Amino acid sequence: MSRVCVICGKGRTSGNNVSHSNRRTKRAFNANVHKVQVEIDGVVSNEYVCTRCMRTSKKS
C-alpha cells in the first residue's frame, strides 16, 4: 500500500544523500501522512492524509 495523501496526492519524492566529500547516493523523502477518518463524498473511511491537509481542514 502506498502512503499517498488522498486529498492532495502528496507522496514519496527522491533526492540525494550528500557526504562530506560530496559523493551522492539516492534517498527517499516520505510524505508526513497519518491514517485518519475522512469523509469523501459522504462516505466515511480510514485513509492516509498529510499533516498539511489536516491543518487546512481544521480551518473550515
Order of alpha helices (4+ residues) and beta strands (2+ residues): beta-beta-beta-beta-alpha
